[in-house]
Amino acid sequence: MKKFYFPVLLVSLFALSCQEKVKVDNSEKMGEPDDSVIVHEEYSGSEPTEPEATEYYEPKVPVVKPGENLGNPPSDAIVLFDGKNFDNWVSSKDSTAVKWHLNDDGSMTVNDKTGDIQTKKNFGDMQLHIEWKSPLPIQREGQNRGNSGIFLNGLYEIQVLDQNDNPTYVNGQVGSIYKQGPPLAMASVPTGEWNTYDIIYHAPEFNEDGGKIKSGTVTVIHNGVVIQDHTEIKGTTPYIGWPKNPEHGKGPLKLQDHGDDSRVSYRNIWVREL
């Protein structure tokens, strides 16, 4: 294919929070694809000849003390559930007290047909650590075996499912962005043992008219295995229909009651805001 080269137009880039809305000027695009080459302005001009010229010492990077054991929260984390109470959670239906089971081993278990629960605090970009397990003895098959879900921003579901010897549609299997993005691998531990999800989420951005101008993304590490690698979130994750893109800012973290006696349990939930 013949290549065409266009002059590079340098523009200033501004970081946008998920609450900010920005107008996009498409007047010069005229429907043509953007083939501009990325240029980093700070590396233009004469190249330095001394190593000190490319070193800087400010701003200082904050010190974060890691958790003493694997999965324990670091020093700057917001602990959402440590097994002691539901103080950081409410019912998603009516904001009343959580009706799920609080267990003696420091976990919680879905209480069938009592509804989803969600955090009192809202989050945007974040690092999330959460541990979950599917129940023993095994009940049923497919989407009705150990089914729950973790909803980022209250809208975008990362699937929780007992996938062991349990085939289902791949964009609804464990670790999927539900009905959108299959995982890169199936990394579950045996049924009844604890799984870990470490999730990096970046929220979508919207302009002043409510149109999405940048998709959200998610990275998921399941038991140490990358299963979603900076995957685009194309919209909400409905059971029926296409993804939708309602304008929003920060939102709660939500855990699903699938309504089929799923008995999924959770523990050690913490967040670092990014």
C-alpha angles and dihedrals in degrees: 000000000000113000125222122200122209129191113268116245112207115213134179116250123217126198112236127205118218088254095055122093121204132189115233118217108215095166094111097042095067091188093301121132115258106245096166116143115236112248123186105216094203089064096050127103125036114357115238119251098197124068092226090064091069097044126091134179104194140111095037116232112242117248115238120187111218121230113273092237131033110282096014114128120265120236096269097045126119105229108217099175129012098163097262104095147332095253093131095047141072137180111276091218100060109351091251125136118302114263098195122116119272106207131210092237093064097263136108128224130204111259104218117254095356090112139241122313128215141186121268089223122069123226139194122179109012152152110235129193117191134160125206141169136197117230136260132249094050117239130194129334144263117010091353096066115093093329123174136128144217112226115204113208084003088279114068117067126213103196123242113194141146096249098169109125087339115116120202138149108308096230087057099043126109112300095017126131088243114262090349119059126026115213121257090236142003105242105165123145119229117296111278095027125105120268124197128214119193107188133188111197129185115187124229122256128229135198125233091272092057095254118141110246098171128029122230118247136208136196117194126192111193114196089335095314122112106234100161115036111196088312119187115245104218095194141293119346107235124174089228126031138009127320113270128210110212114177112256146155126207118342143181129277106245131198119203132236100201091198097232102095090268093164093200113168131210135195143162099034118175139153137206113200113227 
